[in-house]
Structures are given as C-alpha cells and as structure tokens.
Amino acid sequence: MKKVIIFMVVFTLAFVTLAVADKSTMEAKVGDELYVCACGEGCSCDTMSRNAGQCSCGKDMVKTKVTKVEAGKITVASRSKPFISVGKYACDCGPACKCDTISQNPGNCTCGKKMVEVKK
C-alpha cells in the first residue's frame, strides 16, 4: 500500500510539472492577437497572454497583433523589441485553462491564478 501511495505522489508531481512546462512557451503565428505588457521597451517582464489583464509588473496589458515569430521570440505591432516566447514563469491554472500567460517575472496570471516558476 505504501508503494502505491508513493507512486501516486510521484506521478501527480510529474504530471503537474509537465503541465506547467508545456505552458511555458507562447505559441503564436503572424496575425494572432495577444495581450502584452505595455510598460515599454525597457521592461524586462515580457508578460504575454491570450487574455486581457495586468502583467507581472502591474501595468495593464494591451491587445496587439503578432508581426513576426522566430526561435524564442515574438514581435508584436505595439513594440519593436521582441518578447521572449519562453517564460521563466507560467500560469498554474491547469490544462483546461486557455489564458496561456507567461512572464520573465513572478506575479499573477491574467485568469487570477499565481504564476509558478518553470523548472527546466
């Protein structure tokens, strides 16, 4: 019985880790609409989401269109500097949630959940 419980705990932790790891990358294509941090070129949070809300640095996010996608970077119409498309933090809202919020800084997700550090 003890082995079964240990197995279930390990399995659950592995599943949760994979769920967050899968959400750490913002998948987008040219023309997609995303919400991004509007705090300017000097901000390092690089928060992006599929939902409106506030970024991890507390600024309101703005809706914009993707203009370019390259390895590890997404460029949007509202900012010339590309956003990093692999977050150090990702929303912990579970596989059914579609907000896809990622950031380079800790904070809250646009759906209200806490973002968690992505373990690599």
N, C-alpha and C positions, 0 to 999 in steps of 0.2 A: 504494500500500500504506500509506503514511504517513497519508493522508487517512482510510482505513478504520479504522486504529487510533485516530486522534483521535476519529472519530465514535463508535466503540465506548466509549471512555473517557467522553465527554460523555454518551452515552446511559445508561451504567451509573450515573454520578453523578446524573443526573436521576431515574432510577428509584429509587435509594436515598433521595434527598431526598423524593420523593413518598411512598414507603412510610412514612418516619418522620413526615412531615407528616400523613398520613392517621391515624396512630396518636396524634396529639397531642390529640385530643378524645375524652373519655369519653362514649360514647353510652349512655344509660340511660333507663329508664322507671320510673314509680312501681311499686313491688313488686319490682324487680330486687334481687338480693343482690350486694353489692360488699364488698371488703375496703378499709378506710380506715385512715389513720393515727389512732392513739389517744392522741396526745400532748397533746390538749386544744385548747381554743378559741384559745389564744394562739399556737399553732404555725402557721408560715406555709408549711410544705412542701406541704400539701394533696395528699398522695400517695393515689392510688386505684388499685385493681387488681381483676381478676377472680380472682386467686389469693391465697392466704394467703402471708405473708412479712413482711419488715421494710420500713418506709417509709424514705425517703431520710434521715430524721433519726435512724435507728437503732432506733426503737421498733417493737414488734410491731404488726402491723395487726390489726384486729378485723372480724369479719363483721357486716354490718348491712344493713338494707333501705332502699331509696330511698323517701323520703316525698314529695318534691317535685322537679320538674325545671322550670327556667326558663332563659332565654337566658344561657348562660355559667356556670350554677350548678346544683349538685346538692345537695339537702338529704337527710340520712340520719337514721335514728332515733336513732343514738348521739350526735349533736351538733346543737345548734340553729343554729350558724353554718354557712352553706352552703359546700361545697367548690367551688373553681374548676374547671370541667369542661374547660378548655383548658390543657394543660400547657406549661410552658416547656421541660420535658424529657420525653422519651418513650422507651419501651423500644426498643432496637435489635435485637430478636430476629427480625425478618423477618416477611413476610406470613403465613406458616403458623402463627406463634405466636399464641395467643389470650389471653395474660395481660393485655393492654391496660393496662399500668402507665403512669401519668402522674404528674408531680410539678412543683412550682414550684422545686425544688432539685435539683442533680445528685446522683447516687447510683446504686445498683444496682437493677435491676428485680427483681420477685419470682421471675422464672424464672432469675435468676443473671447475666444479661447486664448490661452497662453501659447506663445511660440516656444519650441524647445530646441536646444542645441542639437545639430545634426552630428551624429557620431559617425566618423568615417573609418 
